[in-house]
Amino acid sequence: MDWAFMQKVIPMYAAAVTLTLRLVIIGIVLATITGLAVSVIRYKKVFLLSQLSAAYVQLFRNTPLLVQLFFLYFGLPKLGIHISSEACAIIGLTLLGGSYMAEAFRAGLSSISPSQIESAQALGFSPIQIMRYIVIPQALAVSIPPLCANVIFLIKETSVFSVVALADLIYVAKDLIGLYYKTDEALLLLVAAYLIILLPISLMAAVLERRIRYAGFGDSCTF
């Protein structure tokens, strides 16, 4: 191992980690909002929008992020639509993540007992109040484990961002291997960088899931 070389290129990996985290945070926030909106539309069975939402989920859950990025970065310019590399990455992550988040939220929404909705209606709650105070809080509690798994999955999916000329971790590793032929060193730093990103998130997700399970939300949605 060439430790001097590794020390020299660590700033390049640090910049790639910063870029990856920035795109991931934006993409996951937008994906969560998208997924929640889609799941509520499907839960409420809004005419036409429900069918369109189901089609969206099936389309993006069953196509790789790599293909979606190729379409956004190389396909749309053929139609006169030009999007920057970072925008392509965020849009791709949002669309893919939104489809997975929607299914996670839908599972949580489906777990709500109809009797709770009927009780709230009997007490005079409006439909918006029922969603805000009864349905969504409980659905979120049930959805936390799959949501955490989706976050980790989406972070790992960022490994394909290099195809749209983003200097992410994979891009940096491939660049260094091509320039200096330091394969072992570049790959070791690549693994370390992903561990630095993913390990804390995995641990926090495990703690959060455990707290929810001990609070009694994991097995039952009745309060």
Backbone torsions as a table, in degrees:
resi	resn	phi	psi	omega
1	MET	NA	133.4	177.7
2	ASP	-94.5	90.3	-175.2
3	TRP	-67.4	-32.1	178.1
4	ALA	-64.2	-40.9	177.7
5	PHE	-64.2	-43.3	-179.6
6	MET	-61.9	-42.2	178.6
7	GLN	-63.8	-35.6	-178.7
8	LYS	-67.1	-37.1	-174.1
9	VAL	-96.6	-1.9	178.6
10	ILE	-54.7	-41.3	177.6
11	PRO	-57.7	-31.2	178.1
12	MET	-67.4	-40.7	177.2
13	TYR	-68.7	-36.7	178.7
14	ALA	-62.8	-40.8	177.2
15	ALA	-65.4	-38.6	178.9
16	ALA	-67.0	-38.7	177.3
17	VAL	-63.1	-43.3	179.2
18	THR	-60.7	-45.5	178.4
19	LEU	-62.3	-45.9	-179.4
20	THR	-60.7	-45.5	-179.1
21	LEU	-64.4	-39.6	179.7
22	ARG	-62.6	-46.3	179.4
23	LEU	-67.0	-38.3	-179.8
24	VAL	-65.1	-44.0	-178.4
25	ILE	-62.2	-47.9	179.3
26	ILE	-62.9	-46.7	-177.3
27	GLY	-63.4	-42.1	-177.8
28	ILE	-71.4	-38.2	176.4
29	VAL	-60.8	-47.7	179.3
30	LEU	-65.8	-37.3	178.8
31	ALA	-65.4	-39.0	179.4
32	THR	-64.9	-44.2	178.4
33	ILE	-63.2	-44.8	178.8
34	THR	-61.3	-47.1	-179.3
35	GLY	-61.4	-40.8	179.7
36	LEU	-65.4	-44.0	179.8
37	ALA	-62.5	-44.9	-179.3
38	VAL	-64.1	-42.2	-178.3
39	SER	-66.3	-38.0	178.4
40	VAL	-66.5	-40.9	177.9
41	ILE	-60.6	-43.9	-179.9
42	ARG	-70.8	-35.4	179.8
43	TYR	-66.5	-40.2	-179.2
44	LYS	-83.1	-6.8	179.3
45	LYS	54.7	50.3	178.1
46	VAL	-67.3	128.6	-175.2
47	PHE	-56.5	134.3	178.5
48	LEU	70.5	-49.5	179.2
49	LEU	-62.1	-33.8	178.6
50	SER	-63.7	-42.2	179.1
51	GLN	-68.0	-41.2	178.3
52	LEU	-64.8	-38.6	178.7
53	SER	-64.9	-41.9	178.2
54	ALA	-63.3	-40.6	178.6
55	ALA	-64.7	-40.7	177.6
56	TYR	-60.0	-46.7	-179.7
57	VAL	-60.7	-46.4	-179.2
58	GLN	-65.0	-39.4	-178.4
59	LEU	-63.7	-50.0	-172.5
60	PHE	-84.8	-23.5	174.3
61	ARG	-73.3	-22.8	-174.7
62	ASN	-109.7	15.1	172.0
63	THR	-126.7	136.4	-178.7
64	PRO	-66.4	151.1	176.5
65	LEU	-59.4	-34.6	179.7
66	LEU	-58.4	-44.5	179.8
67	VAL	-65.8	-41.3	179.1
68	GLN	-62.7	-41.0	178.8
69	LEU	-66.4	-40.0	176.4
70	PHE	-59.3	-43.4	-179.8
71	PHE	-64.0	-45.8	-177.9
72	LEU	-65.9	-41.6	-171.9
73	TYR	-87.8	-36.9	-176.5
74	PHE	-108.1	-26.8	-177.0
75	GLY	-83.8	-46.6	-177.3
76	LEU	-61.2	-36.7	176.6
77	PRO	-57.3	-27.6	176.5
78	LYS	-64.4	-23.9	178.9
79	LEU	-98.0	6.4	179.8
80	GLY	86.3	11.3	179.9
81	ILE	-107.6	115.6	-177.2
82	HIS	-111.9	126.2	-178.2
83	ILE	-125.3	139.5	179.6
84	SER	-67.3	163.4	-179.6
85	SER	-59.7	-45.2	-178.7
86	GLU	-65.8	-39.8	178.7
87	ALA	-64.4	-39.3	176.9
88	CYS	-60.7	-44.4	-179.5
89	ALA	-62.8	-44.2	-179.1
90	ILE	-66.9	-44.5	179.7
91	ILE	-63.2	-44.6	179.4
92	GLY	-61.4	-44.4	-179.9
93	LEU	-66.6	-36.9	179.0
94	THR	-65.7	-45.9	-177.6
95	LEU	-68.2	-45.2	178.0
96	LEU	-65.7	-49.2	-178.2
97	GLY	-63.9	-37.6	179.7
98	GLY	-60.9	-36.7	179.6
99	SER	-67.4	-38.8	178.2
100	TYR	-73.4	-41.3	179.0
101	MET	-63.7	-36.3	179.8
102	ALA	-60.4	-42.0	179.4
103	GLU	-68.3	-36.0	178.2
104	ALA	-65.5	-45.8	178.5
105	PHE	-65.6	-38.1	-179.2
106	ARG	-62.6	-37.5	176.4
107	ALA	-62.7	-40.3	178.0
108	GLY	-67.1	-42.4	179.2
109	LEU	-64.1	-38.1	-178.7
110	SER	-68.9	-18.9	-177.6
111	SER	-82.0	-9.1	-178.9
112	ILE	-72.9	128.8	-179.4
113	SER	-68.3	132.2	177.1
114	PRO	-57.5	-27.6	-178.9
115	SER	-64.4	-30.9	178.1
116	GLN	-68.2	-39.4	178.3
117	ILE	-64.7	-43.8	-179.2
118	GLU	-64.2	-39.2	179.0
119	SER	-64.7	-42.0	179.4
120	ALA	-64.8	-39.4	177.6
121	GLN	-64.1	-39.5	178.9
122	ALA	-64.9	-29.5	179.1
123	LEU	-83.7	-2.4	176.2
124	GLY	92.8	14.5	177.9
125	PHE	-69.7	140.3	174.7
126	SER	-78.5	162.4	177.9
127	PRO	-55.5	-38.4	179.4
128	ILE	-67.1	-41.2	178.8
129	GLN	-65.3	-38.1	178.2
130	ILE	-61.8	-45.0	179.0
131	MET	-64.9	-42.7	-173.5
132	ARG	-73.0	-42.7	-171.4
133	TYR	-100.4	-19.6	-174.2
134	ILE	-118.2	-54.4	-171.9
135	VAL	-74.1	-56.8	-172.7
136	ILE	-64.3	-44.4	178.6
137	PRO	-57.7	-43.6	180.0
138	GLN	-71.1	-38.5	178.9
139	ALA	-63.5	-38.2	178.1
140	LEU	-63.0	-41.8	179.8
141	ALA	-61.0	-43.0	179.6
142	VAL	-70.0	-31.8	-174.0
143	SER	-83.7	-9.5	-174.1
144	ILE	-55.6	-48.4	-179.4
145	PRO	-57.8	-50.6	178.0
146	PRO	-66.4	-30.8	177.7
147	LEU	-64.7	-42.7	178.0
148	CYS	-63.2	-41.7	177.7
149	ALA	-63.1	-38.0	178.4
150	ASN	-66.0	-38.2	178.1
151	VAL	-60.3	-46.5	179.1
152	ILE	-63.9	-42.1	178.0
153	PHE	-60.0	-43.9	-177.9
154	LEU	-68.3	-35.6	176.7
155	ILE	-63.1	-41.8	178.7
156	LYS	-67.6	-29.9	178.4
157	GLU	-67.2	-18.2	179.0
158	THR	-65.6	-9.0	179.6
159	SER	-64.6	-12.0	179.4
160	VAL	-99.6	3.1	-178.9
161	PHE	-61.5	-23.2	-176.9
162	SER	-62.6	-20.8	-178.1
163	VAL	-69.2	-17.2	176.9
164	VAL	-107.7	29.9	173.3
165	ALA	63.4	35.1	173.3
166	LEU	-97.3	136.2	-177.9
167	ALA	-81.8	63.1	178.0
168	ASP	-84.4	-170.0	-175.0
169	LEU	-63.6	-43.5	179.2
170	ILE	-64.0	-40.9	179.4
171	TYR	-60.4	-46.3	-179.5
172	VAL	-63.5	-44.7	-179.1
173	ALA	-62.2	-46.5	179.5
174	LYS	-64.2	-37.7	179.4
175	ASP	-63.8	-44.5	-179.3
176	LEU	-67.4	-39.5	178.5
177	ILE	-64.0	-40.9	179.9
178	GLY	-68.6	-33.3	-177.0
179	LEU	-84.6	-41.7	-170.9
180	TYR	-116.4	-7.7	-179.2
181	TYR	58.9	32.3	178.1
182	LYS	-99.2	68.5	-172.9
183	THR	-63.7	-49.6	-176.4
184	ASP	-61.8	-45.2	-178.2
185	GLU	-64.9	-44.7	-178.7
186	ALA	-64.2	-41.7	-178.8
187	LEU	-71.7	-35.4	177.8
188	LEU	-63.9	-43.1	177.4
189	LEU	-67.0	-33.3	177.7
190	LEU	-64.1	-47.0	178.7
191	VAL	-61.7	-43.4	-179.8
192	ALA	-62.4	-39.6	-179.0
193	ALA	-65.2	-43.5	178.9
194	TYR	-67.5	-34.8	176.2
195	LEU	-64.8	-39.5	179.3
196	ILE	-61.8	-36.3	179.9
197	ILE	-78.1	-49.0	-167.7
198	LEU	-85.4	-35.0	-174.8
199	LEU	-61.5	-48.4	177.8
200	PRO	-60.3	-39.1	-179.9
201	ILE	-65.8	-41.7	178.0
202	SER	-61.9	-42.6	179.9
203	LEU	-66.2	-43.3	178.6
204	MET	-64.6	-38.2	178.2
205	ALA	-63.9	-40.5	179.2
206	ALA	-64.3	-41.4	178.8
207	VAL	-64.7	-43.9	-179.4
208	LEU	-63.2	-44.4	179.1
209	GLU	-62.7	-39.7	-179.7
210	ARG	-66.1	-40.9	179.7
211	ARG	-64.8	-39.2	179.0
212	ILE	-66.7	-40.9	179.6
213	ARG	-64.4	-41.8	179.4
214	TYR	-68.6	-28.2	178.9
215	ALA	-76.1	-11.3	175.8
216	GLY	93.5	10.3	-177.9
217	PHE	-87.4	-21.6	-173.6
218	GLY	-71.7	-33.2	-174.5
219	ASP	-102.1	-17.0	-176.7
220	SER	-147.0	147.4	179.1
221	CYS	-109.4	11.0	-179.6
222	THR	-94.0	128.6	-179.8
223	PHE	-104.2	NA	NA
